[in-house]
Amino acid sequence: MRNAVRSFSLTLAGGPLLGLLLLGACAEKKAPPSPPVPVTVATAERRTMPFELPATGTVEPLQTVAVQAQVSGILQRVAFREGDEVKQGQILFQLDARPYRAALDQASAILERDRAQAANATQEAKRYESLAEKEYVTSQQYDQVRTTAAAAQATLAGSQAAVDQARLNLQYATIRAPISGRTGSLLLREGNLVRGSATEPLVQINRLRPILVRFAVPASNLPLIQAHLGNKEMVVRAEPSGGGDPSEGALSFIDNAVDTTTGTILLKGRFPNDDGSLWPGGFVNIRLQLYVEPDALVIPAAAVVSGQQGSFVFVIQPDSSAATKAVTVSRTAGDFAIVSGDVQPGDQVVVDGQLRLRQGSKVQIKAVADSTRLGAL
């Protein structure tokens, strides 16, 4: 019985010591390392980058003409279909020309009569001139004959003007396209009476090649635009809002005043539009390229992180860790950022996964971004 009590006392006395030994053993075990953070990277590189001003533009025709009749008449023929492309001088409408042909014939006949009378009066004046020199007729008689000849010449001139007007009216009966372009909807059909005094046009023609795009940029950019006027590198690119290949044109107009309501300046670009991709009234995304900066250090704009100490990026180190590098963003161009600072060409910068990183974090590269397809990220 005494031995049992002694054994129980030793067990109680050794309990605290054993607990301390167990805690010490646990403290010696290290926490398991954090798993690598999966990231997407892109390579910093030097390339030629344009300086562009973005804007939203509206397409408008270079020229618009409302075709109207100059004379009245029955519309006999429409020589085109709605929406057709027409050439300058092409026949569009034919009015009933018979009344105008008859008027021309009548005016021509009167002209011939007046021409004969004027010729006779002129010959009569010459005869009286010689008789007056010999004093066979009085001066008063000679003056009267000369006056009659002058009146005949004036009548002849009036008849000639009447013939010209009649011939012009006959020409107006055939209505031709004043410009090349695309026709709109017809307002009158064959058999209708066309009035020369009508205010509504027969059809409207829009010139689409070349074509204009109207857009506005902040007025603060005006000095920069003026500084690069005439620069061969200045280009206007227009991309349809619904998608498609961009069209390239030239800056053709700068408004003479700033819009005080919006603080913008109106500009216009002129595009060849050979493929007809730009359509009047459509909205397009504009990029006005002022100049091209060679050898710029470029990284994806998504790689730049803003912090309390400024902007920085995460650069992958040879040991697969992430290190912060300070950068200064001079400007952005689309999905790219032109930077300077601690980043060097060839550095791999993180473009996706930065929120889980800190200085020294281990990373696992899950994808390398294609610099030509950064917009898909």
C-alpha positions as CSV (number, residue, x, y, z in Angstrom):
1,M,0.0,0.0,0.0
2,R,2.8,2.4,0.8
3,N,4.6,1.7,-2.5
4,A,1.4,2.5,-4.4
5,V,1.1,5.9,-2.7
6,R,4.7,6.7,-3.5
7,S,4.2,5.9,-7.2
8,F,1.1,8.1,-7.4
9,S,3.0,11.0,-5.8
10,L,5.8,10.7,-8.4
11,T,3.3,10.7,-11.2
12,L,1.7,14.0,-9.9
13,A,5.1,15.6,-9.4
14,G,6.3,14.7,-13.0
15,G,3.1,16.0,-14.7
16,P,4.0,19.6,-15.1
17,L,7.5,18.8,-16.2
18,L,6.1,16.5,-18.9
19,G,3.7,19.2,-20.2
20,L,6.5,21.7,-20.6
21,L,8.5,19.2,-22.6
22,L,5.5,18.5,-24.9
23,L,4.9,22.3,-25.5
24,G,8.6,22.8,-26.3
25,A,8.4,20.0,-28.9
26,C,5.4,21.6,-30.5
27,A,7.0,25.0,-30.6
28,E,9.9,23.6,-32.6
29,K,7.6,22.7,-35.5
30,K,7.4,25.5,-38.2
31,A,4.1,26.7,-39.8
32,P,3.5,25.1,-43.2
33,P,4.6,27.4,-46.1
34,S,1.9,29.3,-48.1
35,P,1.2,27.8,-51.5
36,P,2.4,29.8,-54.6
37,V,0.0,32.4,-55.8
38,P,-1.2,31.7,-59.4
39,V,-0.7,34.7,-61.6
40,T,-0.8,35.9,-65.2
41,V,2.3,37.7,-66.5
42,A,3.3,39.8,-69.5
43,T,6.7,41.0,-70.6
44,A,7.8,44.6,-70.4
45,E,9.2,45.7,-73.8
46,R,10.2,48.7,-75.8
47,R,8.1,49.5,-78.9
48,T,6.9,52.4,-81.0
49,M,3.7,53.8,-79.5
50,P,1.3,56.4,-80.9
51,F,0.0,59.3,-78.9
52,E,-3.7,59.2,-79.4
53,L,-6.8,61.2,-78.3
54,P,-9.9,59.1,-78.0
55,A,-13.4,60.5,-78.9
56,T,-16.8,59.5,-80.1
57,G,-17.7,60.6,-83.6
58,T,-20.7,60.9,-85.9
59,V,-20.5,60.1,-89.6
60,E,-21.9,62.7,-92.0
61,P,-21.8,62.9,-95.8
62,L,-19.2,65.1,-97.5
63,Q,-22.0,66.6,-99.6
64,T,-25.8,66.4,-99.5
65,V,-28.0,67.6,-102.4
66,A,-31.8,67.7,-102.4
67,V,-32.8,67.2,-106.1
68,Q,-35.7,69.5,-107.0
69,A,-37.5,70.2,-110.3
70,Q,-36.8,73.6,-112.0
71,V,-40.0,73.3,-114.2
72,S,-43.4,71.7,-113.8
73,G,-44.6,68.7,-115.7
74,I,-45.8,65.1,-115.5
75,L,-43.2,62.7,-114.3
76,Q,-42.8,60.2,-117.1
77,R,-39.8,58.2,-116.0
78,V,-37.7,57.5,-113.0
79,A,-34.3,56.2,-114.3
80,F,-32.9,54.7,-111.1
81,R,-34.0,52.7,-108.0
82,E,-34.1,53.9,-104.5
83,G,-30.7,53.5,-102.8
84,D,-28.8,53.3,-106.1
85,E,-25.3,54.7,-106.5
86,V,-25.5,57.4,-109.2
87,K,-22.8,59.4,-111.1
88,Q,-22.7,63.1,-111.6
89,G,-24.7,64.0,-114.8
90,Q,-26.7,60.7,-114.8
91,I,-30.4,61.0,-115.8
92,L,-32.6,60.6,-112.7
93,F,-36.1,61.8,-113.8
94,Q,-37.7,62.6,-117.1
95,L,-40.6,65.1,-117.2
96,D,-43.0,65.5,-120.1
97,A,-40.9,67.7,-122.4
98,R,-43.5,68.3,-125.2
99,P,-44.7,71.7,-123.9
100,Y,-41.2,72.9,-123.6
101,R,-40.1,71.6,-127.0
102,A,-43.1,73.4,-128.5
103,A,-42.2,76.6,-126.7
104,L,-38.6,76.3,-128.0
105,D,-39.9,75.9,-131.6
106,Q,-42.1,78.9,-131.2
107,A,-39.3,81.0,-129.7
108,S,-36.9,79.9,-132.5
109,A,-39.4,80.9,-135.2
110,I,-39.8,84.4,-133.6
111,L,-36.1,84.7,-133.5
112,E,-35.7,84.0,-137.2
113,R,-38.4,86.6,-138.0
114,D,-36.7,89.2,-135.8
115,R,-33.3,88.3,-137.3
116,A,-34.6,89.0,-140.8
117,Q,-36.3,92.3,-139.7
118,A,-33.1,93.4,-138.0
119,A,-31.0,92.6,-141.0
120,N,-33.4,94.6,-143.3
121,A,-33.4,97.5,-140.9
122,T,-29.6,97.5,-140.8
123,Q,-29.4,97.6,-144.6
124,E,-31.9,100.4,-144.7
125,A,-29.9,102.4,-142.2
126,K,-26.7,102.0,-144.4
127,R,-28.6,103.2,-147.5
128,Y,-29.9,106.2,-145.7
129,E,-26.4,107.0,-144.4
130,S,-25.1,107.3,-148.0
131,L,-28.2,109.4,-149.0
132,A,-27.7,111.6,-146.0
133,E,-24.1,112.3,-147.0
134,K,-25.4,113.5,-150.5
135,E,-28.2,115.4,-148.8
136,Y,-30.9,113.4,-150.7
137,V,-32.6,112.8,-147.4
138,T,-32.9,115.0,-144.3
139,S,-31.0,114.3,-141.1
140,Q,-34.3,113.7,-139.4
141,Q,-35.2,110.9,-141.8
142,Y,-31.8,109.3,-141.3
143,D,-32.1,109.4,-137.5
144,Q,-35.5,107.8,-137.7
145,V,-34.2,104.9,-139.8
146,R,-31.2,104.4,-137.5
147,T,-33.6,104.3,-134.5
148,T,-35.7,101.7,-136.3
149,A,-32.6,99.5,-136.9
150,A,-31.5,99.8,-133.3
151,A,-34.9,98.8,-132.1
152,A,-34.8,95.8,-134.4
153,Q,-31.5,94.7,-133.0
154,A,-32.9,95.0,-129.4
155,T,-35.9,92.9,-130.4
156,L,-33.6,90.4,-131.9
157,A,-31.6,90.2,-128.6
158,G,-34.9,89.7,-126.7
159,S,-35.9,86.9,-129.1
160,Q,-32.5,85.2,-128.6
161,A,-32.9,85.4,-124.8
162,A,-36.4,83.8,-125.2
163,V,-34.9,81.0,-127.2
164,D,-32.2,80.4,-124.6
165,Q,-34.8,80.3,-121.8
166,A,-37.0,77.9,-123.8
167,R,-34.0,75.7,-124.5
168,L,-33.0,75.7,-120.8
169,N,-36.6,74.8,-119.8
170,L,-36.4,71.9,-122.2
171,Q,-33.2,70.8,-120.6
172,Y,-34.7,71.1,-117.1
173,A,-37.3,68.6,-118.2
174,T,-34.5,66.0,-118.0
175,I,-33.3,66.0,-114.3
176,R,-29.8,64.8,-113.9
177,A,-27.7,64.0,-110.8
178,P,-25.8,67.1,-109.7
179,I,-23.2,65.0,-107.7
180,S,-22.1,61.4,-107.5
181,G,-23.5,59.6,-104.4
182,R,-26.1,57.3,-103.0
183,T,-29.8,58.1,-103.5
184,G,-32.4,58.1,-100.7
185,S,-36.1,57.3,-100.8
186,L,-38.3,58.6,-103.6
187,L,-41.1,61.1,-102.8
188,L,-42.9,61.1,-106.1
189,R,-43.5,58.3,-108.6
190,E,-44.2,58.1,-112.3
191,G,-47.4,59.8,-113.4
192,N,-47.4,62.4,-110.6
193,L,-47.4,66.1,-111.4
194,V,-44.1,67.7,-110.5
195,R,-44.2,71.4,-109.7
196,G,-41.2,73.6,-110.1
197,S,-42.2,75.7,-107.1
198,A,-42.5,72.7,-104.7
199,T,-40.3,72.8,-101.6
200,E,-40.1,69.0,-101.2
201,P,-37.2,67.4,-103.1
202,L,-37.7,64.5,-105.5
203,V,-34.8,62.6,-103.9
204,Q,-31.8,63.3,-101.8
205,I,-28.3,62.3,-102.7
206,N,-25.5,61.8,-100.2
207,R,-21.9,61.7,-101.3
208,L,-20.3,58.9,-99.4
209,R,-16.8,58.7,-101.0
210,P,-15.0,60.4,-99.4
211,I,-17.0,60.9,-96.2
212,L,-16.6,63.0,-93.0
213,V,-16.7,62.1,-89.3
214,R,-17.5,64.9,-86.8
215,F,-16.1,64.5,-83.3
216,A,-15.1,66.7,-80.3
217,V,-12.1,66.6,-78.0
218,P,-11.4,68.7,-74.8
219,A,-10.2,72.2,-75.7
220,S,-7.2,71.7,-73.5
221,N,-5.8,69.5,-76.2
222,L,-6.0,72.3,-78.9
223,P,-2.4,73.6,-78.4
224,L,-1.1,70.1,-78.8
225,I,-3.2,69.5,-81.9
226,Q,-2.1,72.8,-83.5
227,A,1.5,72.0,-82.7
228,H,1.3,68.8,-84.8
229,L,-0.8,70.1,-87.7
230,G,0.8,69.1,-91.0
231,N,2.7,66.2,-89.3
232,K,2.7,63.1,-91.5
233,E,2.2,61.0,-88.4
234,M,-1.2,62.7,-87.6
235,V,-3.9,60.2,-88.5
236,V,-7.6,59.9,-87.6
237,R,-8.9,56.3,-87.1
238,A,-12.6,55.5,-87.0
239,E,-14.0,52.2,-85.8
240,P,-17.7,51.4,-86.1
241,S,-19.3,51.2,-82.6
242,G,-20.7,47.8,-83.6
243,G,-17.2,46.5,-84.3
244,G,-15.2,46.0,-87.5
245,D,-12.0,47.1,-89.1
246,P,-11.0,50.7,-88.4
247,S,-10.9,53.2,-91.3
248,E,-8.0,55.6,-91.6
249,G,-8.3,59.2,-92.6
250,A,-6.9,62.7,-92.2
251,L,-7.9,65.7,-90.0
252,S,-9.7,68.1,-92.3
253,F,-11.3,70.7,-90.1
254,I,-10.8,72.5,-86.7
255,D,-13.7,74.7,-85.6
256,N,-12.9,78.4,-85.1
257,A,-14.3,78.5,-81.6
258,V,-14.5,76.4,-78.4
259,D,-17.9,75.3,-77.3
260,T,-18.3,77.1,-74.0
261,T,-21.1,74.8,-72.9
262,T,-19.0,71.6,-73.1
263,G,-15.5,73.0,-73.1
264,T,-14.7,71.0,-76.3
265,I,-13.5,71.8,-79.8
266,L,-15.2,70.4,-82.9
267,L,-13.0,68.5,-85.3
268,K,-13.7,66.6,-88.6
269,G,-11.8,63.8,-90.2
270,R,-12.0,63.0,-93.9
271,F,-12.0,59.3,-94.9
272,P,-11.8,57.7,-98.4
273,N,-14.5,55.2,-97.4
274,D,-13.8,53.0,-100.4
275,D,-15.3,50.0,-98.7
276,G,-18.4,51.9,-97.6
277,S,-18.1,50.9,-94.0
278,L,-18.8,54.4,-92.7
279,W,-22.5,55.3,-93.1
280,P,-24.1,58.8,-92.5
281,G,-25.6,59.1,-89.1
282,G,-23.6,56.2,-87.6
283,F,-21.6,56.5,-84.4
284,V,-17.9,55.5,-84.4
285,N,-15.0,55.4,-82.0
286,I,-12.3,57.9,-82.9
287,R,-8.6,57.8,-82.2
288,L,-6.8,60.9,-83.2
289,Q,-3.1,60.1,-83.5
290,L,-0.9,63.2,-83.1
291,Y,2.5,61.6,-83.2
292,V,4.4,58.4,-82.7
293,E,6.8,57.9,-79.8
294,P,9.7,55.6,-80.7
295,D,11.4,53.2,-78.2
296,A,8.8,53.6,-75.4
297,L,8.9,51.2,-72.4
298,V,5.5,49.5,-72.5
299,I,3.7,47.3,-70.1
300,P,0.0,46.3,-69.8
301,A,-2.0,49.0,-68.1
302,A,-3.6,46.2,-65.9
303,A,-0.2,45.6,-64.3
304,V,0.0,49.0,-62.7
305,V,-1.1,49.1,-59.0
306,S,-1.7,52.4,-57.2
307,G,-0.5,52.5,-53.6
308,Q,0.1,55.1,-50.9
309,Q,3.6,55.6,-52.0
310,G,2.7,55.9,-55.7
311,S,2.3,53.4,-58.6
312,F,4.2,50.1,-58.7
313,V,4.2,46.7,-60.4
314,F,5.0,43.2,-59.3
315,V,8.0,41.8,-61.1
316,I,8.7,38.1,-61.1
317,Q,12.2,37.3,-59.7
318,P,14.4,34.3,-60.8
319,D,13.4,32.4,-57.6
320,S,9.7,32.7,-58.6
321,S,9.0,35.4,-56.0
322,A,7.2,38.7,-56.6
323,A,9.0,42.0,-56.0
324,T,7.5,45.4,-56.1
325,K,9.0,47.9,-58.5
326,A,8.1,51.6,-58.5
327,V,7.0,53.0,-61.9
328,T,5.8,56.3,-63.2
329,V,3.0,56.2,-65.9
330,S,3.5,59.0,-68.4
331,R,0.4,58.1,-70.4
332,T,-1.8,55.2,-71.5
333,A,-2.5,54.1,-75.1
334,G,-5.4,51.6,-75.2
335,D,-4.5,48.6,-73.1
336,F,-0.9,49.7,-72.7
337,A,0.9,52.0,-70.2
338,I,4.1,53.9,-71.1
339,V,6.2,53.9,-68.0
340,S,9.5,54.7,-66.5
341,G,11.2,53.7,-63.2
342,D,12.6,50.5,-61.9
343,V,11.1,48.2,-64.6
344,Q,13.5,47.0,-67.3
345,P,12.7,45.6,-70.8
346,G,12.3,41.9,-70.5
347,D,10.9,41.9,-66.9
348,Q,7.9,39.8,-66.3
349,V,5.2,41.9,-64.7
350,V,2.0,40.5,-63.1
351,V,-1.2,41.5,-64.9
352,D,-3.6,39.3,-63.0
353,G,-3.5,38.1,-59.4
354,Q,-1.9,41.2,-57.7
355,L,-4.4,41.4,-55.0
356,R,-3.0,38.2,-53.4
357,L,0.6,39.3,-53.6
358,R,3.0,41.1,-51.3
359,Q,6.7,41.6,-51.3
360,G,8.5,38.3,-51.6
361,S,5.4,36.1,-52.2
362,K,6.0,33.0,-54.1
363,V,4.1,32.8,-57.4
364,Q,3.1,30.2,-60.0
365,I,2.8,31.5,-63.5
366,K,-0.4,30.1,-64.9
367,A,-0.4,32.0,-68.2
368,V,1.7,34.5,-70.2
369,A,-0.4,37.3,-71.7
370,D,0.0,37.9,-75.5
371,S,0.9,41.5,-75.8
372,T,-1.0,41.7,-79.1
373,R,-4.3,40.6,-77.4
374,L,-4.2,42.5,-74.2
375,G,-7.7,43.7,-74.7
376,A,-9.0,40.2,-74.1
377,L,-7.7,40.1,-70.5
